Amino acid sequence: MITAIVFVHVEAARIPEVAEQIAAIDGVSEVYSVTGRIDLIVMVHVPAFDDVAEVVSDKIAKVPGVRDTETHLAFRAFSEHDLEAIFSLGAGD
């Protein structure tokens, strides 16, 4: 599995709608709005390197309101957390 961290610059007035559209893209696992020079950080998890190009260049970059993207590929994971399990704790109670 390939993990890419994508920094996304967005037209300021469109951040919420752009974040929702990006979150709906296959291969995108998380979308965070953040402080600083970047508007959104997007976590992409795909099976192959070619899939990164498809998700980032063919889908994320073409969402209306996206101004620019910067993609970083993860080499190694030094910690892995099952976020779904963490957030679902107590959900069945």
N, C-alpha and C positions, 0 to 999 in steps of 0.2 A: 504494500500500500504506500502510495506517495502522499506526503503531506506538504501542502503549500500554504504559506501565510501571505495574504494579499492585502496590501495597503491601498485603500481606495479614496481618492479625492472626489468630492461630490459638490454639485451646486448647493450652496448652503440651505436654501429654502426647500430642497427636495430630499434631504437626508432620510427622513422616516420612510417615505414611499420607495426610495431606491433600496434601502436596507431590506424592506419586505420583499421586493422583487428579486434581489440577490439571494435572499434566504430560501426562495422557492426553487432555485436552480439545482438540478441533480449534481451531486458531488460537493455541494456546499454544506458543511456541517454546522457552522456557527457564524454569526455576524454580530460584531460589537460596534457600537458607536463609542468613540473615545475622545479624550481631550488631546490637545496638541495640534500639530500640523496635518495630521491624518484625520479624515472624517470617519472612516469605517475600517475595521480589521476583519477580514474574512478568512475563515479556516476552510481549506479545501482538502478533501481526502478522496483520492481516485486510484484506480489500480495501476495505471501506467503514466509515464512522462507525457506521452502524446495527449492523454486526457487532460492534463494541466492546461495545455494550450487551448484545447477545445473549451474548457470551462472558463478560463480567464479571458482569452482573446475573442472567442466567438460568442460568449454569453455575457459575462460580467461587464466587460468593456463596452458592450453595445447597449446596456441598460440606459435609457434616457436619463440624463442628469449626471452620469459618471463622466468626470473630466479627465482622470488619469488613474492608472494602476501601477503598482510596483510589487513584483512577486518575488518571494523568498522561498527556496526549497529547503525543507528540513533534511538534515543528514542522519541524525540519530535522535531518538527519544530517550532522555535520561530519567523521565518519570512519565508514567501513563496513568491517567485517572479515568475511570468509567463515569463520565459526567451524567449520563442518563440514570445510572444506579444511585449516584449521590443525590440528584434532584428528585428522585422518586421515593426516597426514604420516607416512610410514614404515609405514603399516598394511599395505601390500601387499608389504612386504619379507619 
